[in-house]
Amino acid sequence: MTAMIVPQTAPCKLALADGTVVTGAAIGIQGESGGELCFNTSMTGYQEILTDPSYHGQIMMMTYPHIGNYGAHDEDTEAPQPMVAGLVVRSFSHAYSNSLAQESLQAYMERHKLVGITGVDTRRLVLHLRKSGVMNAVISSEDLEDESLVAKARAWPSMEGLELASRVTCAAPFDYADHGTTRVAVYDFGCKINILRSFAARDCAVRVFPGHTPLREALAWQPHGLFFSNGPGDPRVMPDAIECVRAAMQQGLPLFGICLGHQLMALADGFDVFKMYVGHRGANQPVKNLDTGHVEVTTQNHGFAVDPDSFVKARATITHLNLNDETVEGMRFNGFDGLSVQYHPEASPGPHDSRYLFDEFVGLCGGRK
């Protein structure tokens, strides 16, 4: 990728694998990038979205039209650098207004060598994806030939069957929080920083382990509970992680999974996972808590989901359902102290309706001290 700053009027194209091509102006650096094109319906939080490791290998299209208007700030990130493959927006703001901002979003994208396109009719493209399903695409301000770009999009590796967690996990174990009354071992498959903050805020000592860590090494730290994080890619092609979770179910420790971790826990207990047609990405997804009857507005980011037809009631109970499409959003396991949710209770960005899940898990860990 060429690390060249682009003029605000440099032409750029977005080509989809089905032959759709749109023209706009380049943002970020001049270059070319590809991945699965998806969309996020959040009105704010673009920097948290860009740095969410679960988006690794995806081109992010924001449905809210004005992006960049409050600049960029290092504290508004979920990883040290952007994880998306590219950014697609309707109206990019080079000017910004925010007393906390350290730089413009354009400067942030330049610094991290991220490509993007503005001036795109995102409403039309979102409707197209909802009808046709998410698909691979290529953004380019270098190659502007339609036929060539479509061919590149079609040749890009499919997200289905793609293992990506190993590309975003930490390189070695580290302590996020040294002290606390509850010790939580975090398996990092692409863990968001705000998940770690959420545990630390509840007086937890938090040690983060790479996703490939043998279970015995995590257990040697003598945790009170094990957490399996969010992350990118297809969970069905992660046999080592699934076996690790399955072994953890036999240890008598409370387990908690979010997003990819939720899917790995389901697979480890014998349930199935499927690739969704469009997926859920945004900060406004309604989820019903079947225990309380309350509806939570949630933050979500996933393209895979647990198959409800594979459920065996003797092994687990569905605790949360998505009210838009009735997909499984939460489970409580019967054979061990375990809970998992498909959505993101740590939010960032998004509402805080579901933060109680961290309290519930820490409470389970307290019973094992």
Phi, psi and omega in degrees: 000133184277123182274067183242125178293136185254145172297157182293346182248009181297131181292150181209152179229149173241120181242131179260157183295341180272006177101353177291132178226132176233152182244140177209208178243147182284145170231160184077228179257161174281129182172199184215140179206155181220168179163185178286124179277122177226175182226151179237133186265009179292143178275334178226175176089027184298328182287322175297323179292316181299330185257007177287118182300339179294344180267006181304129179086009180239146171269126185260124174252123179269130179281332176291132192290323187260112182236131180106356188288346174243019171072205183222147183214134186298333181284349180264039182234155178252357177203162183296341182212164178300145179251342180288159178274342181181168183232134179237125182221163177279310186220103183275134181260111174282329174270150181215160179224108181189118183294340181268346184295142178263337182195171176284161176295326176300314180296322178298315179295321177297316183297327182257010174057049180255133178267157177194174180219139176235168182083020182260141175284084184293332178298315180294319181293323178295316178298323178295316179292323179295329179277318187262344184092157178296150183207166179287153181208167178226134171256134179210135168246012178250307177263116183247018178270120185304310184299319180294317182292319178298318178298321178294320179296319180291333182273350182292141182301137179290145176294331178289123182086010183256124176268122184234345185301325181295342181275345185238356180288161179291158184280332183206158178299147175208157179266116174281321177226121186284328189237150178166158181281342179238131182258117181246120175268123184255121171274118187266105173256011185132042191292134175286144182299325184291339172294316178296319177300321183295322176290315181298325180293345179254030176059045177253137164279129188236118173246129184257130181244143173304151184299337182268007184295129174301143184303322183300328180289321177292321180291333180297337177284351180060057178286159173271344178198159180243135179240136178247122194273175169292172177171174184267168170089186185268116182293339184289345180252032179237064186298324181294319179293319179298317180293324177297314178296319179299319178292324179296330179295344182263003188266351180080010178261148173295142180237147179218133178230141176235130174061251178300321177300322176298316180292321178295322178295321178296314180297321181294333180265009172097008178268171182253158176231143180230156177279127182280156182292318180236317183094173179242121179214110182164180182244028185218031182273124180278128180233132179263126173279111185287343177284319185255340186083357180282151176256127178253135171272125193233159171266134182222153177199089179201148177244002176236157181210158178284134181281114181294334180290345180268000185289141172241112187300335180291339183258331183203162178237134174284123183253339183220141178230142174284128184281347177280319184223006177061026173287157182288125181246348181198151180219152170235129187268144185267334184275351181199169177282093182214144174220154179208150178223146180280332184268186187244097180293340177282349181054232180064075002271166173136181183284165185251022184300334191249016181295340181300339181296326175295319177298320180297315181292316179298325176297319176298319179295326179298331179284354183250005185290000000 
